[in-house]
Amino acid sequence: MPKKSTKKKTVLKTTAKKPVKKTVKPAKKSVKKTIKKTAAKPVTKKVVKKSVTPKKVVKKQALKAAKSLTITPVATINTKQTNNRSRFTIYFYWIIIIFFVCATFYIVGRGHEFLIKYDNESQYEISDQGLQLLESGKTKLLDGDIQGALIDVSAAIESDPESALAYTYRGEIYMSDANYVAAKADFDKAIKLKSRSSLAFYDRALLKIHMGELESAMSDLNSALKIFGKNPTEVLTERDIYSKRAQLNLWMKNWEAAVSDYDVAISQSLEDSSDQDFAGRADAYTAIGNYEMALQDYTLAIKIISEDIQKDEDQANRINMSRRAMSYFEKSAALRIQIKDIPNARSDLESANALAGALGDIDTQKRITELLIGLNGKYGY
């Protein structure tokens, strides 16, 4: 019996327990080692952790995504509060759009109204009765009836107290009667009623020239010219304003500015040239020493005025133009003497002397005769 039990024990040692345990354990250890060697070295530890525990990470990310989704307004679009806000926003924008459209039409309409109202002087606001009185006053003023003109235009002002044109015309009547204070008051009133009246600024500039306020007159002429460019008038021309400003520049000794303004005035009146524009430019050329251009302009001025004298049937106008022509001949003669053109200088003086005789201007005729004698004695004529 004892021998059998020993055999069973040996069998158990060799076959069952000990060999199995020894072979299995080293296999597990070797697997762990190989995993560490192959997976850990080429990749960082953080990456290994994310790949090793995907379930927990996925759950956390899902929870965060769900929370972020609840913050966005997508889920609340259909609520009543959002609908009310969106409707209010739409109405608000529509109100703004309608306001700007209305404002645009108002501004355009006002601009159109200004263009119609100030397009030209004939569109001053005045009644038919007031207009008839103005026309009557103008006619009487041209006929020399200053008091009659004043009565008619004053009646027009009573009929239309807001008529800037009526005040402008009465200012012209006062100015022609040398009542400068009353004239200035009417021109100021006309400009106050209608600040875009080139005629009122122009007339006030003429008045200020008579009063010796040259700088202020220049300012008014500049205003008249600026206004006229936007609102032309049939009563006044742009040439009139440039011509008067050129004359004022001449008196203020702004020679170059005078030449420039005369250039514009002459270029705008080629079909109806003014002898005074050419003579004025000649005076400016003389002042800056350009005698050749000055002589050309005096010659043109004499030519134009000679033709005008022949056409005009009014005796008073013919006399005034003859006096201007006489002055042009004398100025031309003086320049020709400066450049030693004695024959033509003598011819100009003789023409001036003949006009003085025709006008009965004995003093001027005597003075020119003495000049001719001295010229003949000096140069052997």
Beta strands, then each sheet from edge to edge (+ up, - down):
end
